[in-house]
Amino acid sequence: MPLDIVLGLQWGDEGKGKIVDMIGKEYDYVARFQGGPNAGHTLIIDGKKTVLHQIPSGIFRPNVTCVIGNGVILDPIILKRELEGLIQNGIEVPNRLLISDKAHLILPTHAALDRMAEAAKDIKIGSTLKGIAPAYRDKIARLGLPMGAISKENFADRLLHVFNSHQELLPEAFRTDLEAFQNCLDACQYLKQFQILPTELVLNNALKRGQKVLAEGAQGTLLDIDFGAYPYVTSSNTTAGGACTGLGVAPTYVRKIIGVFKAYATRVGNGPFPTELTDNQGEQLRQKGGEFGSTTGRPRRCGWIDLPALRYAIRINGVTELAITKMDVLTGLDHLKTCTDYEVNGERHDIYPCTVDETIIPHYETLSGWDYISDGINIHSNARNFIQYLTKQLDTPITFISVGPGRNDNIILPA
């Protein structure tokens, strides 16, 4: 049976969590495959808002087992807080959450190293300062602590050793204290009550039994460590290949790859953003769309949709179908724009360059707006034209349209 993948096609914040929650009921497992608490998936269910940072968005579907895969890095303090919040709200978690013993830990000193590194940079990346890059760096350098280590008798000693080795790298102004160490140790002890095991075996056995697995990505394609506009990227592979390495399943199982994108574009942090609107139009999109970071609260940069960038993301992910979100935010505009190609040094290009710089000139096509998306039966003609236009431009079917923040604010189209 298949492994299906949901991932973002822009700079993150596309609404992947909502799509996963919406279709997750059709699956036996929902598995997160990369990133850490620098991600924030916002869900609004029965009018109640929940932001998930490390737990898969399938957790609100009672029939679903959620998996945190080996490609994820976990902050135990944040994860403990997240788990306690869900349990207090009546969500059954302990028997439905599996954590890979190969997922690596983020320590308080990783966050301190992150702050130090960002402060020292001449060109700021716009890091969330959650310790993501230092934790992945330790993993690659074979200095990290995997989740499987927390059950070992010598774990406290190992944790303290890593903690102290980080402290030696930090100037006094960036060092943390032993209280932070103790909080981290206590959180790790709390996590021992959950199922920490080789999740790659669980998922492979499930697929062989004919069960269905949905892989959930974090961040977005244009932040991929290899395929984003380096160095303004995250520290993991956010693309479809990352689902296989981040969960330990073979690509032969992959069936559908669902790419999620907004009807416009947003970005948190620094880096090139060819279609950014720095005028009142951009501010209106920010306010109407609630474009503030789920994890950091930072205002998101807003702009028109970028078709060359989307084509690029669709190509390298092998996307089979598309989900468009926040169509409702564009409601009420007389006109809207789509970037069709770029001008660089006087030449026109319709291919997204990974080394895109901030002097790029976007060229636009203007489309008519709409006063409403659907009357409950029919889609407004201009909204329908926008969907058809995107389908043609991207050469990929759009099957999901999100028209509001709630779980059921969607229009489903045939593939």
BAVOGU-455970 format. One line per field, with one value per residue (C-alpha): residue number from 0; residue in one letter; x, y, z; chain. Coordinates in nm, 2 decimals. Layout:
N
k = (NUM;...)
r = (A;...)
xx = (X;...)
yy = (Y;...)
zz = (Z;...)
c = (A;...)
END
This chain:
415
k = (0;1;2;3;4;5;6;7;8;9;10;11;12;13;14;15;16;17;18;19;20;21;22;23;24;25;26;27;28;29;30;31;32;33;34;35;36;37;38;39;40;41;42;43;44;45;46;47;48;49;50;51;52;53;54;55;56;57;58;59;60;61;62;63;64;65;66;67;68;69;70;71;72;73;74;75;76;77;78;79;80;81;82;83;84;85;86;87;88;89;90;91;92;93;94;95;96;97;98;99;100;101;102;103;104;105;106;107;108;109;110;111;112;113;114;115;116;117;118;119;120;121;122;123;124;125;126;127;128;129;130;131;132;133;134;135;136;137;138;139;140;141;142;143;144;145;146;147;148;149;150;151;152;153;154;155;156;157;158;159;160;161;162;163;164;165;166;167;168;169;170;171;172;173;174;175;176;177;178;179;180;181;182;183;184;185;186;187;188;189;190;191;192;193;194;195;196;197;198;199;200;201;202;203;204;205;206;207;208;209;210;211;212;213;214;215;216;217;218;219;220;221;222;223;224;225;226;227;228;229;230;231;232;233;234;235;236;237;238;239;240;241;242;243;244;245;246;247;248;249;250;251;252;253;254;255;256;257;258;259;260;261;262;263;264;265;266;267;268;269;270;271;272;273;274;275;276;277;278;279;280;281;282;283;284;285;286;287;288;289;290;291;292;293;294;295;296;297;298;299;300;301;302;303;304;305;306;307;308;309;310;311;312;313;314;315;316;317;318;319;320;321;322;323;324;325;326;327;328;329;330;331;332;333;334;335;336;337;338;339;340;341;342;343;344;345;346;347;348;349;350;351;352;353;354;355;356;357;358;359;360;361;362;363;364;365;366;367;368;369;370;371;372;373;374;375;376;377;378;379;380;381;382;383;384;385;386;387;388;389;390;391;392;393;394;395;396;397;398;399;400;401;402;403;404;405;406;407;408;409;410;411;412;413;414)
r = (M;P;L;D;I;V;L;G;L;Q;W;G;D;E;G;K;G;K;I;V;D;M;I;G;K;E;Y;D;Y;V;A;R;F;Q;G;G;P;N;A;G;H;T;L;I;I;D;G;K;K;T;V;L;H;Q;I;P;S;G;I;F;R;P;N;V;T;C;V;I;G;N;G;V;I;L;D;P;I;I;L;K;R;E;L;E;G;L;I;Q;N;G;I;E;V;P;N;R;L;L;I;S;D;K;A;H;L;I;L;P;T;H;A;A;L;D;R;M;A;E;A;A;K;D;I;K;I;G;S;T;L;K;G;I;A;P;A;Y;R;D;K;I;A;R;L;G;L;P;M;G;A;I;S;K;E;N;F;A;D;R;L;L;H;V;F;N;S;H;Q;E;L;L;P;E;A;F;R;T;D;L;E;A;F;Q;N;C;L;D;A;C;Q;Y;L;K;Q;F;Q;I;L;P;T;E;L;V;L;N;N;A;L;K;R;G;Q;K;V;L;A;E;G;A;Q;G;T;L;L;D;I;D;F;G;A;Y;P;Y;V;T;S;S;N;T;T;A;G;G;A;C;T;G;L;G;V;A;P;T;Y;V;R;K;I;I;G;V;F;K;A;Y;A;T;R;V;G;N;G;P;F;P;T;E;L;T;D;N;Q;G;E;Q;L;R;Q;K;G;G;E;F;G;S;T;T;G;R;P;R;R;C;G;W;I;D;L;P;A;L;R;Y;A;I;R;I;N;G;V;T;E;L;A;I;T;K;M;D;V;L;T;G;L;D;H;L;K;T;C;T;D;Y;E;V;N;G;E;R;H;D;I;Y;P;C;T;V;D;E;T;I;I;P;H;Y;E;T;L;S;G;W;D;Y;I;S;D;G;I;N;I;H;S;N;A;R;N;F;I;Q;Y;L;T;K;Q;L;D;T;P;I;T;F;I;S;V;G;P;G;R;N;D;N;I;I;L;P;A)
xx = (0.00;0.11;0.31;0.17;0.35;0.23;0.49;0.51;0.61;0.70;0.89;0.68;0.36;0.15;-0.11;0.03;-0.10;-0.46;-0.43;-0.28;-0.56;-0.82;-0.71;-0.54;-0.85;-0.80;-0.47;-0.34;-0.03;0.07;0.45;0.66;0.99;1.22;1.27;1.21;1.03;1.11;0.80;0.45;0.14;-0.18;-0.51;-0.85;-1.10;-1.45;-1.34;-1.04;-0.69;-0.39;-0.04;0.17;0.55;0.68;0.38;0.22;-0.10;-0.28;-0.30;-0.66;-0.78;-0.85;-0.79;-0.45;-0.11;0.14;0.51;0.80;1.06;1.43;1.48;1.33;1.52;1.34;1.35;1.24;1.13;0.91;0.78;0.69;0.49;0.32;0.23;0.10;-0.12;-0.28;-0.34;-0.50;-0.73;-0.85;-0.64;-0.53;-0.16;0.05;-0.09;-0.10;0.25;0.56;0.90;1.20;1.49;1.71;1.56;1.81;1.78;1.80;1.96;1.93;2.29;2.21;1.97;2.25;2.49;2.23;2.20;2.57;2.61;2.33;2.48;2.82;2.69;2.74;2.44;2.16;1.98;1.67;1.70;1.42;1.70;1.56;1.89;1.81;2.13;2.36;2.16;2.18;2.55;2.61;2.42;2.63;2.95;2.85;2.83;2.46;2.23;1.95;1.62;1.72;1.99;1.75;1.67;2.03;2.16;2.44;2.22;2.24;2.62;2.62;2.38;2.59;2.90;2.75;2.60;2.94;3.12;2.88;2.93;3.30;3.23;3.01;3.12;2.99;2.71;2.56;2.60;2.31;2.28;2.24;1.87;1.83;2.03;1.80;1.48;1.61;1.69;1.35;1.18;1.37;1.27;0.91;0.94;1.05;0.68;0.62;0.70;1.05;1.15;1.28;0.99;1.13;1.05;0.69;0.63;0.78;0.57;0.26;0.31;0.37;0.04;-0.14;-0.18;-0.16;0.10;0.09;0.43;0.41;0.68;0.77;0.90;0.88;1.07;1.24;1.40;1.55;1.92;2.01;1.75;1.66;1.82;2.13;2.23;1.88;1.75;1.67;1.90;1.71;1.57;1.22;1.16;1.00;1.34;1.36;1.04;1.22;1.54;1.36;1.13;1.34;1.10;1.19;1.08;0.91;0.63;0.55;0.22;0.10;0.29;0.06;0.22;0.07;0.09;-0.09;-0.28;-0.02;0.33;0.49;0.82;0.96;1.32;1.57;1.66;1.54;1.17;1.12;0.75;0.75;0.51;0.65;0.35;0.00;-0.10;0.15;0.03;-0.33;-0.24;-0.05;-0.34;-0.62;-0.43;-0.30;0.05;0.25;0.49;0.33;0.65;0.81;0.52;0.73;0.54;0.56;0.67;0.39;0.38;0.21;0.23;0.55;0.48;0.85;0.93;0.62;0.71;1.06;0.92;0.68;0.96;1.21;0.94;0.76;0.43;0.12;-0.15;-0.18;-0.36;-0.41;-0.47;-0.59;-0.80;-1.03;-0.76;-0.77;-1.15;-1.26;-0.96;-1.05;-0.74;-0.46;-0.13;0.08;0.45;0.51;0.88;1.18;1.41;1.78;2.05;1.80;1.72;1.39;1.38;1.09;1.30;1.36;1.74;1.86;2.11;1.84;1.95;1.75;1.79;1.56;1.27;0.94;0.70;0.33;0.00;-0.31;-0.63;-0.97;-1.07;-1.38;-1.63;-1.69;-1.54;-1.85;-2.22;-2.23;-2.30;-2.09;-1.75;-1.74;-1.64;-1.33;-1.22;-1.27;-1.07;-0.79;-0.79;-0.80;-0.52;-0.30;-0.37;-0.26;0.04;0.16;0.06;-0.06;-0.42;-0.55;-0.76;-0.79;-0.90;-0.89;-1.14;-1.11;-0.91;-1.15;-1.11;-1.41;-1.35;-1.25;-1.36;-1.25;-1.20;-1.16;-0.80)
yy = (0.00;0.36;0.62;0.96;1.29;1.64;1.91;2.28;2.44;2.79;2.93;2.74;2.85;2.72;2.54;2.19;2.11;2.19;1.96;1.68;1.71;1.72;1.41;1.23;1.04;0.83;0.70;0.46;0.66;1.02;1.07;1.38;1.34;1.65;1.98;2.06;2.32;2.59;2.47;2.56;2.40;2.59;2.40;2.54;2.27;2.35;2.71;2.62;2.71;2.48;2.52;2.21;2.24;1.88;1.65;1.54;1.71;1.38;1.37;1.51;1.21;0.93;0.65;0.77;0.67;0.95;0.90;1.14;1.01;0.98;1.29;1.52;1.69;1.73;1.99;1.78;2.09;2.21;1.86;1.80;2.13;2.04;1.69;1.81;2.07;1.80;1.56;1.83;1.90;1.54;1.42;1.06;1.08;0.82;0.52;0.70;0.86;0.68;0.85;0.74;0.63;0.79;1.14;1.37;1.60;1.98;2.10;2.45;2.50;2.44;2.74;2.94;2.84;2.94;3.29;3.33;3.23;3.46;3.75;3.70;3.69;3.99;3.87;3.76;3.45;3.52;3.21;3.11;3.07;2.73;2.55;2.38;2.42;2.34;2.03;1.90;2.00;1.78;1.50;1.51;1.55;1.23;1.43;1.43;1.25;1.04;0.98;0.62;0.74;0.87;0.52;0.44;0.44;0.69;0.93;1.21;1.19;1.20;1.49;1.69;1.61;1.75;2.04;2.13;2.09;2.35;2.58;2.59;2.72;3.00;3.34;3.43;3.64;3.34;3.07;2.91;2.78;2.44;2.51;2.48;2.16;2.02;2.13;1.94;1.63;1.64;1.67;1.37;1.17;1.27;1.15;0.80;0.72;0.74;0.48;0.54;0.27;0.20;0.37;0.28;-0.08;0.01;0.20;-0.06;-0.34;-0.13;-0.07;-0.44;-0.51;-0.29;0.01;0.37;0.62;0.99;1.17;1.53;1.78;2.10;2.44;2.46;2.35;2.69;2.65;2.31;2.29;2.17;2.33;2.65;2.99;2.91;3.03;3.16;2.80;2.56;2.28;1.98;1.84;1.96;1.80;1.46;1.28;1.39;1.18;0.86;0.93;1.10;0.80;0.51;0.39;0.32;0.55;0.25;0.30;0.65;0.70;1.06;1.38;1.66;2.01;2.28;2.65;2.98;3.18;3.44;3.41;3.47;3.44;3.46;3.56;3.71;3.61;3.69;3.72;3.84;3.92;4.08;4.37;4.63;4.87;4.89;4.59;4.37;4.49;4.43;4.07;4.03;4.16;3.98;3.65;3.67;3.64;3.62;3.33;3.03;2.97;3.31;3.55;3.75;3.93;3.74;3.92;3.90;3.92;3.79;3.43;3.33;3.08;3.01;2.92;2.70;2.52;2.46;2.32;2.09;1.96;1.87;1.71;1.52;1.66;1.47;1.71;2.05;2.20;2.58;2.76;3.10;3.17;3.36;3.62;3.74;3.78;4.14;4.24;4.40;4.25;4.03;3.95;3.64;3.65;3.48;3.53;3.73;3.99;3.96;4.19;4.28;3.91;3.74;3.40;3.17;2.92;2.98;3.02;2.88;3.17;3.43;3.77;4.06;4.27;4.03;4.21;4.01;4.04;4.00;3.90;4.07;3.87;3.97;3.93;3.80;3.91;3.56;3.22;3.00;3.03;2.68;2.53;2.71;2.86;3.23;3.26;3.47;3.24;2.94;3.11;3.17;2.80;2.70;2.94;2.80;2.45;2.52;2.73;2.46;2.16;1.98;1.93;2.13;1.90;2.09;2.45;2.60;2.89;2.96;2.86;2.59;2.22;2.21;2.53;2.35;2.27;1.93;1.90;1.58;1.49)
zz = (0.00;-0.06;0.11;0.02;0.09;0.18;0.15;0.10;-0.24;-0.12;0.19;0.44;0.62;0.32;0.54;0.53;0.87;0.77;0.46;0.67;0.92;0.65;0.47;0.76;0.86;0.54;0.67;0.94;1.01;0.98;1.00;1.03;0.84;0.90;1.08;1.44;1.65;1.40;1.23;1.33;1.19;1.29;1.31;1.38;1.48;1.60;1.64;1.86;1.75;1.81;1.70;1.67;1.65;1.65;1.68;1.34;1.24;1.23;1.61;1.61;1.41;1.67;1.42;1.33;1.48;1.46;1.41;1.46;1.22;1.24;1.02;1.29;1.56;1.89;2.17;2.47;2.67;2.39;2.31;2.68;2.68;2.36;2.48;2.81;2.64;2.41;2.70;2.91;2.62;2.61;2.32;2.35;2.28;2.47;2.28;1.95;1.93;1.82;1.84;1.64;1.86;1.59;1.61;1.76;2.06;2.07;2.39;2.54;2.45;2.08;2.10;2.26;1.98;1.73;1.89;1.90;1.53;1.41;1.60;1.44;1.08;0.86;0.65;0.88;0.78;0.99;1.21;1.44;1.70;1.81;1.78;1.46;1.26;1.56;1.64;1.28;1.28;1.59;1.43;1.11;1.32;1.52;1.84;1.88;2.12;1.96;2.14;2.20;2.44;2.70;2.83;2.90;3.26;3.17;2.98;3.24;3.22;2.84;2.84;3.08;2.87;2.56;2.75;2.90;2.56;2.41;2.71;2.63;2.28;2.41;2.53;2.87;2.73;2.55;2.81;2.97;3.33;3.51;3.55;3.18;3.19;3.46;3.27;2.97;3.17;3.34;3.00;2.87;3.18;3.10;2.74;2.85;2.91;2.54;2.27;2.15;1.90;1.55;1.37;1.03;1.11;1.22;0.90;0.67;0.83;0.81;0.44;0.38;0.57;0.33;0.56;0.44;0.55;0.51;0.53;0.66;0.58;0.76;0.62;0.23;-0.08;-0.13;0.21;0.13;0.24;-0.12;-0.34;-0.17;-0.23;-0.02;0.24;0.32;0.39;0.67;0.78;0.64;0.32;0.29;-0.05;-0.14;-0.11;0.25;0.33;0.24;0.43;0.72;0.77;0.65;0.38;0.02;-0.27;-0.44;-0.18;-0.28;-0.46;-0.44;-0.37;-0.27;-0.30;-0.09;-0.18;-0.10;-0.35;-0.28;-0.13;0.21;0.37;0.73;0.78;0.54;0.18;-0.17;-0.23;-0.60;-0.57;-0.23;-0.17;0.06;0.01;0.16;-0.06;0.12;0.46;0.37;0.28;0.60;0.82;0.64;0.61;0.97;0.84;1.15;1.23;1.41;1.60;1.64;1.59;1.34;1.07;0.74;0.43;0.17;-0.21;-0.52;-0.63;-0.81;-1.09;-1.19;-0.83;-0.81;-1.13;-0.99;-0.67;-0.85;-1.08;-0.81;-0.59;-0.86;-0.74;-0.86;-0.73;-0.57;-0.28;-0.28;0.05;0.16;-0.15;0.08;0.16;-0.20;-0.19;-0.24;-0.46;-0.79;-0.95;-0.85;-1.01;-1.08;-1.16;-1.50;-1.54;-1.43;-1.58;-1.48;-1.64;-1.91;-2.00;-1.94;-1.76;-1.67;-1.47;-1.09;-1.02;-0.69;-0.68;-0.73;-0.60;-0.49;-0.81;-1.00;-1.17;-1.17;-1.46;-1.39;-1.55;-1.40;-1.34;-1.22;-0.86;-0.69;-0.43;-0.30;-0.38;-0.37;-0.31;-0.17;-0.51;-0.77;-0.76;-0.87;-1.23;-1.17;-0.88;-1.11;-1.39;-1.14;-1.05;-1.42;-1.50;-1.23;-1.33;-1.69;-1.59;-1.34;-1.55;-1.24;-1.12;-0.82;-0.61;-0.28;-0.23;0.12;0.15;0.52;0.83;0.97;0.92;0.69;0.49;0.17;-0.18;-0.32;-0.69;-0.90;-0.98)
c = (A;A;A;A;A;A;A;A;A;A;A;A;A;A;A;A;A;A;A;A;A;A;A;A;A;A;A;A;A;A;A;A;A;A;A;A;A;A;A;A;A;A;A;A;A;A;A;A;A;A;A;A;A;A;A;A;A;A;A;A;A;A;A;A;A;A;A;A;A;A;A;A;A;A;A;A;A;A;A;A;A;A;A;A;A;A;A;A;A;A;A;A;A;A;A;A;A;A;A;A;A;A;A;A;A;A;A;A;A;A;A;A;A;A;A;A;A;A;A;A;A;A;A;A;A;A;A;A;A;A;A;A;A;A;A;A;A;A;A;A;A;A;A;A;A;A;A;A;A;A;A;A;A;A;A;A;A;A;A;A;A;A;A;A;A;A;A;A;A;A;A;A;A;A;A;A;A;A;A;A;A;A;A;A;A;A;A;A;A;A;A;A;A;A;A;A;A;A;A;A;A;A;A;A;A;A;A;A;A;A;A;A;A;A;A;A;A;A;A;A;A;A;A;A;A;A;A;A;A;A;A;A;A;A;A;A;A;A;A;A;A;A;A;A;A;A;A;A;A;A;A;A;A;A;A;A;A;A;A;A;A;A;A;A;A;A;A;A;A;A;A;A;A;A;A;A;A;A;A;A;A;A;A;A;A;A;A;A;A;A;A;A;A;A;A;A;A;A;A;A;A;A;A;A;A;A;A;A;A;A;A;A;A;A;A;A;A;A;A;A;A;A;A;A;A;A;A;A;A;A;A;A;A;A;A;A;A;A;A;A;A;A;A;A;A;A;A;A;A;A;A;A;A;A;A;A;A;A;A;A;A;A;A;A;A;A;A;A;A;A;A;A;A;A;A;A;A;A;A;A;A;A;A;A;A;A;A;A;A;A;A;A;A;A;A;A;A;A;A;A;A;A;A;A;A;A;A;A;A;A;A;A;A;A;A)
END
